[in-house]
Amino acid sequence: MKWLWALPLMTGLACQAVNAAEFYENKPLAHPLIQGLQESSATLAFIKEADGVKGYYCVCDTPEANPQLLDDFGQATIDSVFLKSLDSEDPTRFVLFRQNDRYKVYAYKYDANDQLYSRVTLLQPALDRITEGQKRLDALTVKKALSRITPLNYRFFYEASGVPEFDQLDLSQGTLVSYYSQYYDPLPDPTPDDEPYFFKKTYQEKDGRFLTVTFWRWLDKTLVEGNRTLYNYRVRRIAWETDPMKFTGGEDGQSVSYDSGSISAQGAYKQGVRTGPWSISKDEKYSESGHFAEGKREGQWSIYQDGQTLDGEYHNDLREGRWQLHNYDDMEWVASGFQTYAHGQLNGPSELTTAGTTERGSYVDDKRQGLWTTKAGTGNYTDNLQSGPWTLKADNGHTQTVNFVAGKKDGELRDTDANGALTYIEHYEAGVLSGARESVLEAGVSR
């Protein structure tokens, strides 16, 4: 049988897998091999190559697994490889090494989703300060120094704001202003029981204004290590402020807010109120951009919401005039067309098309008034309620004529087919069917 001759082949493949050389075998190591890394279960090897030392790691739990390059350390000696927690996520992996008798430290975070390490570049300025001018340095000394820097998730990359003094900040520096509770109350010397959700630091002072960064505690687990309590802090806002101790209200100048590393709002403040051009986004489903005047939207604005864009003008924070609506993402349920506003309310003509069906008519103070063509049919509205005679669309090309009173069918309803022939008659009182249906059989005969 075929499976009998396949056995030697399967056995041979298994032997090859068992006997396959590891990626570090028969290669000169610059540091003792590390197997089963705590944060990734990977094997880490620093290999001496012709052009210097390179670090490789591999989660070699499948035959297809291949070693990945951790980093190129050049002509270096590797002194120490260790872990240190800087936030409540998985710990950070550090490599202490020497190049030309100068110490350096690199930091790495592991991403379990793609099973890859990446350099924590946001932390590098702090690491360079720790190693600068050191004649002797070991892992314990580096760990002590790391314990004194700002508690923060340094793995995060933040979208560039285009404001150089913001984008070039070394977040590990600065002067602590205060911690704050979930409800923005100052916590001068918080304990874990105080729930310190935010803290703020200053970095520069110019003409009575302070460049500040507000950090937000990501809502995930808390890590307790000895006398340290670590949270997953991230940047919430960078701004110029005249009164940094206030959580909000002292902004004066450029400001950028972040949500998980992406800009969620950007613009300028004047004495605590928004002014000039702003862009704001809440998530992938909502964004808006336009101008503020004394804290109120003014002039042309563009809004994106759930696949639809809206373009029009605000005056004194209220919509005015014609607003155009576009089906930006070509979604079947999203409308396109226009609506007319006066003082923030729908006032005037409206025409919206959804999935090939157009509804048109006019509003008065946010209520439909007068003649309308809708998905249901054609007729009049009074204060947003169907009123008077209506021609309704029915199944199979039929139409129905009926009177409405205060949004409810009232009186005789006549149903005609696609050829205009009467098919039945019904009677309604205040929206409730009253009496028997009169069906038309043929040649005008009914029962």
MARBAKOL-234975 format. One record per atom (N, C-alpha, C, O): x, y, z; residue in one letter. Coordinates in steps of 0.1 Angstrom, whole numbers, plus 5000, padded with zeros to 4 digits. Layout:
<nuvexs>
XYZA ...
</nuvexs>
This chain:
<nuvexs>
500849885000M 500050005000M 500950125000M 502050125004M 500350244995K 501150364993K 501650415006K 502850465006K 500850405017W 501350465029W 502550395035W 503350455043W 502850265030L 503950195035L 505250255030L 506250265037L 505250285017W 506450345011W 506650485016W 507750545015W 505650555020A 505750695025A 506350695038A 506850805042A 506350585046L 506850585060L 508350625060L 508750715068L 509250565052P 510650605052P 510850755049P 511650815056P 510050815040L 510150955037L 509751035048L 510451135052L 508651005055M 508251085067M 509251075078M 509551175084M 509750955080T 510850945090T 512051025087T 512651085096T 512451025074G 513551105071G 513351255073G 514351325077G 512151305070L 511851445072L 511951475086L 512451585090L 511351385095A 511351415109A 512751415114A 513051505123A 513651325109C 515051325114C 515751455110C 516551515118C 515451505098Q 516051625093Q 515651745102Q 516451825106Q 514351745106A 513851855115A 514551845128A 514851945134A 514651725133V 515251705147V 516751745146V 517251805156V 517351705135N 518851725135N 519251855128N 520451885127N 518251935124A 518552065117A 519352155126A 519052165138A 520352215121A 521252305129A 520452435133A 519752485125A 520652475146E 520152595150E 520852715144E 521952695139E 520152825143F 520752935136F 522052995142F 522753065135F 522252955154Y 523453015161Y 524552905162Y 525652945166Y 524352785158E 525352675160E 526552705151E 526452745139E 527752675157N 529052685150N 529352825146N 530052855136N 528752925153K 529053065150K 529553125163K 529053095174K 530553215162P 531153275174P 530053375181P 529553465174P 529853355193L 528953435201L 529653545208L 530653525214L 528953665208A 529553785216A 528953795230A 529353875237A 528053705233H 527353705246H 526753565247H 526353505238H 526653515260P 526053375261P 524653375256P 523853465257P 524353265250L 523053245244L 521953255254L 522053215265L 520853325250I 519653335259I 518453265253I 518053295242I 517953165260Q 516853095254Q 515553115263Q 515653125275Q 514453115256G 513153125263G 512953265269G 512653275281G 513153375262L 512953505267L 511553525273L 510553475268L 511553585285Q 510353595293Q 509153655285Q 508053605286Q 509453755277E 508353835271E 507953765257E 506853805252E 508753675252S 508453625239S 508753475237S 508253415227S 509453405246S 509853265245S 510853255233S 511153135229S 511453355228A 512353345217A 513753315222A 514053325234A 514553265213T 516053245216T 516753365210T 516553405199T 517653425218L 518353545214L 519853505214L 520453455224L 520553545203A 521953515201A 522653635195A 522153695185A 523753675201F 524553785195F 525753725188F 526653655195F 525853735175I 526753665167I 527853755162I 527553865156I 529153715163K 530253795157K 530353765142K 530553655138K 530153875134E 530253865120E 531453955115E 531954025123E 531753945102A 532954015097A 532854165099A 533854235102A 531554225098D 531454365099D 530954405113D 530554525115D 530954315123G 530554355136G 529554255143G 529354145137G 529054285154V 528154205162V 526754235158V 526354345157V 525954125155K 524554135152K 523754045161K 524153935165K 522654095166G 521754025174G 520653955166G 520054025157G 520353835168Y 519253765161Y 518353695172Y 518853655182Y 517153685168Y 516153615177Y 515253525169Y 515053555157Y 514753425175C 513853335168C 512953265177C 513353205187C 511653265174V 510653185181V 510553065173V 509653045165V 511452975175C 511652855167C 510752735171C 511252635175C 509452765171D 508552655175D 507852585163D 507052495165D 508252625151T 507652555139T 508852545129T 509852615129T 508752445120P 509752425110P 509952545101P 511052565095P 508952625099E 509052745090E 509652865097E 509952965090E 509952855110A 510452975117A 511753015113A 512652925111A 512053145111N 513353195107N 513853295117N 513053375122N 515153305119P 515653405128P 515453545122P 515453565110P 515253645131Q 515053785127Q 516153865133Q 516753835144Q 516553965126L 517554055131L 517054145142L 516054225140L 517654135153L 517254235164L 517954365162L 517254465162L 519254365159D 519954495157D 521354465152D 521854365154D 521954575146D 523354565142D 524154655152D 523854775153D 524954595160F 525654665171F 527054715166F 527854775174F 527454685154G 528754725149G 529854655157G 529754545162G 531054725157Q 532254665164Q 532054685179Q 532454795184Q 531354595185A 530954615199A 531154485207A 531354375202A 531154505220T 531154395230T 529854405238T 529454515242T 529154295239I 527854295246I 528154275261I 528654165265I 527754365270D 528054355284D 526954285292D 527154205300D 525654325288S 524554275296S 523254285288S 523054375280S 522354185290V 521054185284V 520054165296V 520154065303V 519054255297F 518254245309F 516854305306F 516654375296F 515954285315L 514554335314L 514354445324L 514954445335L 513454535321K 513054635330K 511654685326K 511354715314K 510754695336S 509354745333S 509354895334S 509754955344S 508854955324L 508655105324L 507155145323L 506855255325L 506355045322D 504855065322D 504254935325D 504954835328D 502854925325S 502254805329S 502054705318S 501454595320S 502554735306E 502654635295E 503754535298E 504354535308E 504054455288D 505154355289D 506454435291D 506554545286D 507454385299P 508654455302P 509454485289P 509254415279P 510354585290T 511254625279T 512554545280T 513054525291T 513054505269R 514354425268R 515454535265R 515354615256R 516554525273F 517654625272F 518954545269F 519154435273F 519754615260V 521054555257V 522054665260V 522054775254V 522954635270L 524054725273L 525354675266L 525754565268L 525954765258F 527154725251F 528154845250F 527854955254F 529354805245R 530354905244R 530854915229R 531154815223R 531055035224Q 531655065211Q 532855165214Q 532555275218Q 534055125210N 535155215212N 535255265226N 535555385228N 535055175236D 535155205250D 534055305254D 534155365265D 533055325247R 531955405251R 530655315253R 530355235244R 529955335264Y 528855255267Y 527555305259Y 527455425256Y 526755215255K 525455245249K 524455145254K 524755035258K 523155185254V 522055105258V 520955115247V 520555225244V 520455005242Y 519355005233Y 518154935240Y 518354845248Y 516954975237A 515754915243A 514854865232A 514754915221A 514154745235Y 513354685225Y 512054635232Y 511954595243Y 510954645224K 509654595228K 509254485219K 509554485207K 508554385224Y 508154265216Y 506654285213Y 505854315222Y 506254265201D 504854265197D 504354125195D 504854055185D 503454075203A 503053935202A 502253905190A 502153795185A 501654015184N 500753995172N 501653955160N 501253855153N 502754025158D 503553985146D 504853915150D 505653885141D 504953885163Q 506153815168Q 507453875164Q 508453815160Q 507554015165L 508654085162L 509054185173L 508254235180L 510354205174Y 510954315183Y 511154435175Y 511454435163Y 510954555181S 511254685175S 512054765185S 511754765197S 512954855180R 513654945189R 512755055194R 511955105187R 512955085207V 512155185214V 512855315212V 513655355221V 512755385201T 513555505198T 513155615206T 513955705209T 511855625211L 511455735219L 512155745232L 512255845239L 512655635237L 513455625249L 514955655248L 515655675258L 515455655235Q 516855665233Q 517555785239Q 518655775245Q 516955905239P 517556025245P 517856005260P 518856045265P 516855935267A 517055905281A 518155805283A 518955825292A 518255705275L 519355605276L 520755675273L 521655635279L 520755765263D 522055825260D 522455915272D 523655925274D 521555975279R 521956055291R 522455965302R 523456005309R 521955845303I 522355745313I 523855705311I 524655685320I 524155685298T 525455625295T 526555735292T 527755705292T 526155855291E 527055965287E 528155985298E 527956005309E 529455975293G 530555995301G 530855885312G 531755905320G 530155775311Q 530355665321Q 531655585318Q 531855545306Q 532455565328K 533655485326K 533355335330K 533955245324K 532455315339R 532055185343R 530555185344R 529955275351R 529855085339L 528455075339L 527954935339L 528554855331L 526954905347D 526354765347D 524854775346D 524354885347D 524254665345A 522754655344A 522054715356A 521054785355A 522554685368L 521954735380L 521954895380L 520954955384L 523054955376T 523055105376T 522055155366T 521455255368T 522055095354V 521055135344V 519655125349V 518855215347V 519355005356K 517954985361K 517555095371K 516455145371K 518555135380K 518255235390K 517955365383K 517055445387K 518755395372A 518555525365A 517155525358A 516455625357A 516755405352L 515555395345L 514355415355L 513255465351L 514555375367S 513455385377S 513155535380S 512055565386S 514055625377R 513855765380R 513255845368R 512955965370R 513055785357I 512555855345I 510955855346I 510355775353I 510355935337T 508955945337T 508255805334T 508655735325T 507255765342P 506555645339P 505755665326P 504855755326P 505955585316L 505355615303L 505555495294L 506555425295L 504655465285N 504755365275N 505555425263N 505055495255N 506855405263Y 507755455253Y 507655385240Y 508355425230Y 506955275239R 506855205226R 506055285216R 506155265204R 505155375221F 504255435212F 504955545203F 505755615207F 504555545190F 504955645181F 503755745180F 502655705179F 504055875179Y 503055975179Y 503156045165Y 504156085160Y 501956065159E 501856125146E 502456265147E 502156345157E 503256305137A 503856435137A 502856545135A 501956535127A 502956645143S 502056755143S 502456865134S 501556945130S 503656865129G 504156975121G 504657095129G 505057195124G 504457095143V 504957195152V 506357145157V 506357055166V 507457205152P 508757145156P 508957135171P 509557035175P 508557235179E 508857235193E 508057125200E 508357075211E 506957075194F 506156965199F 506856825194F 507056735203F 507156815182D 507556695176D 508956655181D 509356535180D 509756755185Q 511156725190Q 511256705205Q 512356695210Q 510156695212L 510256685226L 510856555231L 510556445225L 511656555241D 512156445248D 511156415260D 511356485270D 510256325258L 509256305268L 509756255282L 509056265292L 510956205282S 511456155294S 511956265303S 512256245315S 512056385298Q 512556495306Q 511356585311Q 510256535311Q 511556705314G 510456795318G 510356795333G 511056725340G 509556895338T 509356915352T 507856875356T 506956925350T 507756785365L 506356745369L 505656855375L 506156925384L 504356875371V 503456985376V 502656915387V 502556965398V 501856815383S 500956745393S 500456625386S 500356605374S 499956535394Y 499056425390Y 497656475392Y 497356565399Y 496656405384Y 495256445385Y 494456315386Y 494756205381Y 493256335392S 492356215393S 491556205380S 491756275370S 490656105380Q 489856075368Q 488956195365Q 488556225354Q 488656275375Y 487756395374Y 488556525374Y 488056635377Y 489856515371Y 490756625368Y 491156705381Y 491656815380Y 490956645393D 491356715405D 492856695407D 493356575405D 493656795411P 495056775414P 495356675425P 494656675435P 496356595423L 496756495433L 498256525435L 499156455428L 498656615444P 500056645446P 500956535449P 502156525444P 500556435457D 501356325461D 500556195461D 500256145472D 500156145449P 499156045449P 499655905453P 500855875452P 498755825459T 498955685462T 498155605451T 497355665445T 498455475450P 497655395440P 496155405443P 495355395434P 495755425456D 494355435459D 493755565454D 492555575453D 494555665451D 494055785446D 493655785431D 493055875426D 494055675425E 493755655410E 494255775402E 493455845396E 495555785401P 496155895393P 496055865378P 496855795372P 494955925372Y 494655895358Y 495555985348Y 495755945337Y 495956095353F 496656195345F 497856245352F 497856245365F 498856295345F 499856385351F 500356475340F 500256455328F 500956595345K 501356695335K 502756735339K 503156745350K 503456775328K 504856815329K 505056945321K 504356955310K 505957025325T 506357145317T 507757125311T 508557055317T 508057185299Y 509257155292Y 509957295289Y 511257295288Y 509257395286Q 509857525283Q 508957635289Q 507757615292Q 509557755290E 508757875294E 509157985284E 510358005281E 508158055279K 508458165270K 507358265272K 506158245270K 507758385276D 506858505277D 505658465286D 504458505283D 505858405297G 504858375306G 503958255303G 502958225309G 504358185292R 503658065288R 504557935289R 505757945288R 503957825292F 504657705295F 504257595284F 503057575282F 505257535279L 505057415270L 504757295279L 505657255286L 503557245278T 503157135287T 502757005279T 502357015268T 502956895286V 502456765281V 501656705291V 502056695303V 500356675288T 499456595297T 499456455293T 499256415281T 499756365302F 499756215300F 498556155306F 498056195317F 497956055298W 496755985303W 497055845305W 497855775298W 496555795316R 496755655320R 495755565311R 494555575313R 496355485302W 495555395294W 494755295304W 495355245313W 493555275301L 492755195310L 492955045309L 492254975302L 494054995314D 494354855314D 494954825328D 494754895337D 495654705328K 496154655341K 497154745348K 497854825341K 497254735361T 498254805369T 499354705373T 499054585376T 500654745372L 501754665376L 502454715388L 502854835389L 502554635399V 503154675411V 504554595412V 504554475412V 505654675413E 506954615414E 507654685426E 508054795426E 507654605438G 508254665450G 507454785454G 506254775457G 508154905455N 507455025459N 507055105447N 506655225448N 507055045435R 506655115423R 505355065418R 505154945418R 504455155414T 503155125408T 503155175394T 503255305392T 503155095384L 503255135370L 501955125363L 501155035365L 501655225354Y 500455225346Y 500955245331Y 502155275329Y 500055235322N 500355245308N 500055395304N 499055415296N 500855485308Y 500655625305Y 501055655290Y 501955595285Y 500255735284R 500555785270R 500255935269R 499555985278R 500755995259V 500556135257V 499056165253V 498556105244V 498456255261R 497056295258R 497056435250R 496256445241R 497856525255R 497856655249R 499256725250R 499856715261R 499656805240I 500756895241I 500257035238I 499557055228I 500557135247A 500057265245A 500857365252A 501657335260A 500657495247W 501257605255W 500157655264W 498957675261W 500557675277E 499557715287E 500157825296E 501357835299E 499257915301T 499658015310T 499557975325T 500258025333T 498757875327D 498557825341D 498557675341D 497557605341D 499757615341P 499857465339P 499157385350P 498757275348P 499057445362M 498457365373M 496957335370M 496457235374M 496257425362K 494857395358K 494857285348K 495757285339K 493957185350F 493957075340F 493557125326F 494257085316F 492557215325T 492257285312T 491857425316T 491557465327T 491857515305G 491457645307G 492557745306G 492357865304G 493857705308G 494957795307G 495657795294G 496757845292G 495057725284E 495757705271E 495857845264E 494957925264E 497057865258D 497257995250D 498357965240D 499557985243D 497957935228G 498857905218G 498557765211G 497457715213G 499457715204Q 499257585197Q 498957475206Q 499457465218Q 498157375202S 497757265210S 497457145201S 496957155190S 497957025205V 497656905198V 497256795208V 497856775218V 496156725205S 495656615213S 495856485206S 495756485194S 496056375214Y 496356245208Y 495356145213Y 494856145225Y 495056045205D 494355925209D 495155805204D 495055775192D 495755735213S 496555615209S 497655645198S 497855575189S 498255765199G 499355805190G 498855875178G 499755935171G 497555885175S 497055955164S 496556085168S 495956095179S 496756195160I 496256325164I 494656325163I 494056285153I 494056365174S 492656375175S 492156515174S 490956545171S 492956615177A 492556755176A 493856845175A 494856815182A 493756945166Q 494957035165Q 494457165161Q 493657185152Q 495057265168G 494757405165G 495357495175G 496357455182G 494757615177A 495357715186A 494257765196A 493057765193A 494757805208Y 493857865218Y 494358015220Y 495458045218Y 493358095224K 493758225229K 492958245242K 491758255242K 493758255252Q 493258265266Q 492158165269Q 491058195274Q 492458045265G 491657925269G 490457895260G 489757805262G 490357975249V 489257945239V 489857915225V 490957975222V 489257835218R 489757795205R 489657915195R 488657995195R 490657925186T 490658035176T 491457985164T 492357905165T 491058035152G 491658005140G 491357865135G 490357805140G 492157815126P 491857685120P 492057565130P 493057565137P 491157465129W 491157355138W 490857225129W 490057235120W 491357115133S 490956985128S 490656895140S 491456895150S 489556825140I 489156745151I 488656605146I 487956605136I 489056505153S 488556365149S 488356285162S 489156295172S 487256215163K 486956125174K 487355985172K 487855925182K 487255935160D 487655805157D 487655795142D 487555895135D 487755675136E 487655665121E 486355705116E 486255725103E 485355715124K 483955745119K 483555895119K 482555935114K 484455975125Y 484056115127Y 485256205126Y 486256185133Y 485156315118S 486256415118S 485556545113S 484556545106S 486156665117E 485656785112E 486856885111E 487856875119E 486756985103S 487757085102S 487157225097S 486257225089S 487757325103G 487257465099G 487857565109G 488857535115G 487257675110H 487757785118H 486957815130H 485657795130H 487557855141F 486957905153F 487158055154F 488258105151F 486158125159A 486358265163A 485758285177A 484558265180A 486658315187E 486258325201E 485558205206E 484558215213E 486058085202G 485557965207G 484357905200G 483857805204G 483857975190K 482757925182K 483057905168K 483857975162K 482457805162R 482757765148R 482157885139R 481057935141R 483057925129E 482658035121E 483258015107E 484357975105E 482358035097G 482858015083G 482657875078G 481857795083G 483457845067Q 483357715060Q 483857605069Q 484957615075Q 483057495070W 483457375077W 483157255069W 482257245060W 483957145071S 483757015065S 483756915075S 484556905084S 482756825075I 482556725085I 482456585078I 481756575067I 483056485084Y 482956345079Y 482356265090Y 482756275102Y 481256195087Q 480556115097Q 479955985091Q 479055995082Q 480455875095D 479855745091D 479655735076D 478655695071D 480755765069G 480655745054G 480155865046G 480055855034G 479755975053Q 479156085047Q 479956215050Q 480456225061Q 480056295040T 480756425042T 479656535041T 478756535033T 479856635050L 478956755050L 479756875049L 480756895056L 479456965040D 480157095037D 479157205038D 478157215030D 479557305046G 478657425047G 479257525056G 480457515060G 478557625060E 479057735068E 478357735082E 477157705084E 479157775092Y 478657815105Y 478757965107Y 479758025102Y 477858015114H 477858155119H 477458155134H 476358115137H 478458195142N 478158205157N 477858055162N 476958045170N 478557955156D 478457815160D 477157755156D 476857645161D 476457815147L 475157755142L 475257745127L 475857825120L 474657635121R 474757615107R 473857715100R 472757745105R 474357765089E 473557855081E 473657825066E 474757775061E 472557845058G 472657835044G 472557685040G 472257595047G 472957665027R 472957535021R 474157455025R 475257495025R 473857325030W 474957235033W 474857115023W 473757055021W 475957085017Q 476056975007Q 476456845014Q 477256845023Q 475756735011L 476056605017L 476456515005L 475856514995L 477556435008H 478056344998H 478256205004H 478556195016H 477956104996N 478155965000N 479655934998N 479955884988N 480455965008Y 481955965006Y 482455815003Y 483355794995Y 481855725011D 482355585010D 481555495002D 481655375002D 480555554994D 479755474985D 478955364992D 478855254987D 478455405004M 477655305012M 476155325008M 475655435006M 475455205006E 474155205001E 473155285010E 472255345005E 473455285023W 472455355032W 472755495035W 472155565043W 473855555029V 474255695032V 473655785021V 473655755009V 473155905026A 472455995017A 473456095011A 474456125017A 473056144999S 473756254993S 472656354988S 471556324986S 473156484987G 472156594983G 472456714990G 473656754992G 471456784995F 471656915002F 470556935012F 469456885011F 470857015022Q 469857065032Q 470057215035Q 471257255033Q 469057285039T 469157425041T 468957465056T 468057415062T 469857545061Y 469757585076Y 469557735078Y 469957815069Y 468957765089A 468857905094A 468957895109A 468157835115A 470057965114H 470257965129H 470257825135H 469757805146H 470957735128G 471157595133G 470057505132G 470157385135G 468957545126Q 467757455123Q 467557445108Q 467957525100Q 466957325105L 466557305091L 465457395087L 464357395093L 465757485078N 464757585073N 465057605058N 466057655054N 464057565050G 464157575035G 464257445028G 464057335035G 464557445015P 464457325007P 465557215011P 466657245016P 465157095009S 466056975012S 465856875001S 464656854997S 466956814997E 466856704987E 467956604990E 469056634988E 467556484994L 468456374998L 468156254990L 466956214989L 469156184985T 469056064977T 469755954985T 470955964988T 469055844988T 469555724994T 469255604986T 468055574984T 470255524982A 470055404975A 469155424963A 468255334960A 469255534956G 468555564944G 467155624946G 466455654936G 466755644958T 465455704962T 465655844967T 466455864976T 464955934961T 465156074965T 463956124973T 462756104969T 464256194984E 463156264992E 463456414991E 464556454994E 462456494987R 462556634986R 461356704992R 460256654991R 461656824997G 460656905003G 461257025011G 462457055008G 460557085019S 461057195027S 460757175042S 459857115046S 461757235050Y 461557245064Y 461257385069Y 461657485063Y 460557385080V 460457515088V 460757485102V 459957405109V 461757545108D 462157525122D 462257375125D 461757325135D 463057305116D 463357165119D 462257065116D 462356945119D 461057115111K 459957025108K 459557035094K 459657135087K 459156915089R 458756915075R 457456985073R 456456965081R 457357075063Q 456157145060Q 455857155045Q 456757155037Q 454557145042G 454257155028G 454457025020G 454556925026G 454457045007L 454556924998L 455856854999L 456956924998L 455856725000W 457056645001W 456856524991W 455756464990W 457956484985T 458156354979T 459056274987T 460156304990T 458556154992T 459356075001T 459355924996T 458855894986T 460055845003K 460155705000K 458755645001K 458455544993K 457955695010A 456555635011A 455655685000A 454755614996A 455855804995G 454955864985G 454956014985G 456056074988G 453856074980T 453856224978T 452656274985T 451556224984T 452856384992G 451756454999G 452356565008G 453456605006G 451456615016N 451856735025N 452156695039N 451656595044N 453056775045Y 453256765059Y 452856895066Y 452857005061Y 452356875079T 452056985088T 452756965101T 452456865108T 453757045104D 454557025116D 455056885117D 454956815128D 455656835106N 456356705106N 455456585106N 455956475107N 454156605104L 453156495103L 452456505090L 452156605085L 452256385084Q 451556375071Q 450156435073Q 449456405083Q 449756505063S 448456575065S 447756595051S 448456625041S 446456565050G 445756585038G 445956465029G 446356355033G 445556485016P 445656365006P 447056335003P 447956415001P 447256195003W 448656144999W 448456034989W 447455964988W 449456024980T 449555914971T 450755824976T 451855874975T 450455704980L 451455624986L 451955514976L 451255474967L 453255474977K 453755364969K 453555234977K 453755224989K 453055134970A 452754994975A 453554894968A 454154924958A 453454764972D 454154654966D 453554634952D 452454664948D 454454574943N 454154524930N 453654634921N 452754614912N 454154764923G 453854874914G 452454934917G 452055024910G 451854894928H 450554954932H 450755084938H 451755124943H 449655174937T 449655304944T 448355304952T 447355244949T 448455384962Q 447255404971Q 447055554974Q 447955624976Q 445755594974T 445455724977T 444655724990T 443755644992T 444955814999V 444355815012V 444555955019V 445556025015V 443755985028N 443856115035N 444556085049N 444355985055N 445356185053F 446056175066F 445556295075F 445356405070F 445356265088V 445156365098V 446156345109V 446156235116V 446956445111A 447956435122A 448856305121A 449156245131A 449156275108G 450156165106G 449456025106G 450155925105G 448156015107K 447455895106K 446455885095K 445755985092K 446355765089K 445355745078K 443955775084K 443555725094K 443155845076D 441755875080D 440855895068D 441055985060D 439955795066G 439055805055G 439255685046G 439855585049G 438855705033E 438955605023E 440355585017E 440955685013E 440755465016L 442055425009L 441655344997L 440955244998L 442155394985R 441955324973R 443255274967R 444155354966R 443255144964D 444555074959D 444355054944D 443354984940D 445255094936T 445255064922T 446454994917T 447555014923T 446354914907D 447554834902D 448354914893D 448155034891D 449454854887A 450354924879A 449754984866A 450255074860A 448554924862N 447854974850N 446855074854N 446155124845N 446755114866G 445755214870G 444355164874G 443455234877G 444255024874A 442954964877A 442754954892A 443654914899A 441554994897L 441254984911L 441154834916L 440554754909L 441854804927T 441854664931T 441054644944T 440454544946T 441154744954Y 440354734966Y 440254864972Y 440954964969Y 439254874982I 438954994989I 438954965004I 438354865008I 439655045012E 439555025027E 439155155033E 439255265027E 438855145046H 438455265054H 439255275067H 439355165074H 439755395070Y 440555405083Y 439955515091Y 439355615086Y 440155495104E 439755605114E 440955615123E 441255525131E 441655735123A 442755765131A 443855655130A 444455615140A 444055605118G 445155515116G 444755365118G 445555275116G 443455345121V 443055205124V 442055165113V 441155235110V 442255045107L 441454995097L 439954975103L 439854915113L 438955025096S 437655025100S 436754955090S 436655005079S 436054855093G 435154785084G 435854685075G 437054665076G 435154625065A 435654525057A 436354585044A 435954695040A 437254515039R 437954565026R 436954525015R 436354425014R 436854625005E 435954604993E 436954574982E 437654654977E 436954444978S 437754394967S 437054414954S 435954374952S 437754464943V 437254474930V 437654354922V 438854324921V 436654274916L 437054154909L 437254174895L 438354154890L 436354224888E 436554254873E 435354344869E 434254344874E 435654424858A 434654504852A 433954584862A 432754614860A 434554634872G 433954724882G 433054654892G 432454714900G 433054514892V 432254444902V 433054424915V 434154394914V 432354454926S 433054454939S 432254364948S 431054334946S 432954334959R 432254254970R 432854294983R 432454244994R 
</nuvexs>
